[in-house]
Amino acid sequence: MNIFDIMGPVMVGPSSSHTAGAVRIGLTARRLLGSTPTAATILLHGSFAATGAGHGTDKAIVAGLLGMAPDDPDIPRALQLAAEAGMSVSISAGELRDAHPNTAQLAVTNRQGRTLEISASSLGGGRIRVNAIDGMEAAFSGEYPTLIIRNEDRPGILLEITRVLYEQAANIATVQLYRDRRGGLAVTVIECDDPLPEPLRRQIAALDGVVRCTYLDMEEG
């Protein structure tokens, strides 16, 4: 058991799930997008919607999008700081089917026009789970260096991806594969024990059948 399982994360309160976890959701979306968003549409579901205002969930998610950590004293000022930075923010409450009570759906766009949509849940103690990326199912925490690979669903492609990791002595912690339909597009999520160097990531991105390779390392930088 980790000490944070007992004590909880170092954070600006009041809630590890509604505040610290919400910051981590925003920060994860920012990392996956690759830069600070210029526009963000945020939908809060369940308890996030019902009690989020009192816990500062809206401010916490925006703080994460701005690059703040859960212990940043400027979290309460996040909406103001986002406006000053030119980030357009829209926040609403809604229902997401079969979703965890502490779930947010984010659609973000950066200055280069890249877009990203994620659904993520705050599980307590500052932990989160990403449930979907761009409408496709996923399930990862961001606690490990993670590859999120959009690829064609065809025989052999997973072998090609894992061969690159094997040749570079990257130790795989978990592998998950999700697809919309047989022969369509799939999302391959690979969590590794150690950070993955950029040349390895470029090699995977260049594989035949890989549409996009996104890397998430919450400790990087």
C-alpha positions, 0 to 999 in steps of 0.5 A, a space after each residue: 500500500 502506498 502512503 498516499 492510500 492512507 494520507 491522500 494527495 498533497 492538494 488544494 482542498 476541499 476534496 481529493 475526488 472532486 478537487 485533486 482528481 478533477 485537476 488531474 483529469 484536466 492535466 491529463 487532457 492537456 498532456 494528451 492534447 500536447 499543449 494548453 487548450 484555447 477552447 474547452 467544453 466540459 460536461 460534468 456528470 453525477 456527483 461532479 454535477 451535483 456538488 462540483 460547484 461547492 468543491 470547485 470541480 469546475 475550477 479544478 478541471 480548468 486548472 489542470 488544463 492550464 497545467 497546474 498541479 493539485 497543490 497549486 494555490 492558484 486553483 481557485 482563480 483558474 477560471 479567471 486565469 483561463 480568461 486572461 490566457 484567452 482560453 474559451 471555457 464552457 461548463 455544463 451538467 449532463 448525464 453520461 450513460 453507465 458512467 462513474 458518479 465523478 465523471 467529466 467529459 472534455 472536448 478541447 482544442 489547441 492553437 494548432 487546431 488539434 482536437 481531443 475528447 476524453 471521458 475520465 472519472 475521479 476514483 478518490 484519493 486523487 486517482 483517475 481513470 480515463 474511460 474513452 478517447 475520441 469516442 473510443 473506449 479506453 481504461 488507464 490511470 496515467 500512473 504509468 508511462 502510457 502509449 495510446 495508439 489508434 491503429 487499424 484492426 488487423 492481424 499482426 499489428 499488435 505483434 509489430 508494436 510489441 516487437 518495437 518495445 521488446 527490441 528497445 528493452 521496454 518492459 510492458 506493465 499492461 496491454 489493452 485493446 479496444 475496437 469499434 468493429 472488426 476490421 475497423 479502427 482500434 485503440 491499443 493502450 500500453 502501460 510501461 514500467 519506465 519512460 519511453 524515449 522519443 525515438 521509440 515512440 516515433 518508430 511505433 508511430 511510423 508503423 504501417 497501420 498506426 494512425 496516431 500514437 500519443 504518449 502520456 507521462 505525467 512525470 515528464 517535464 
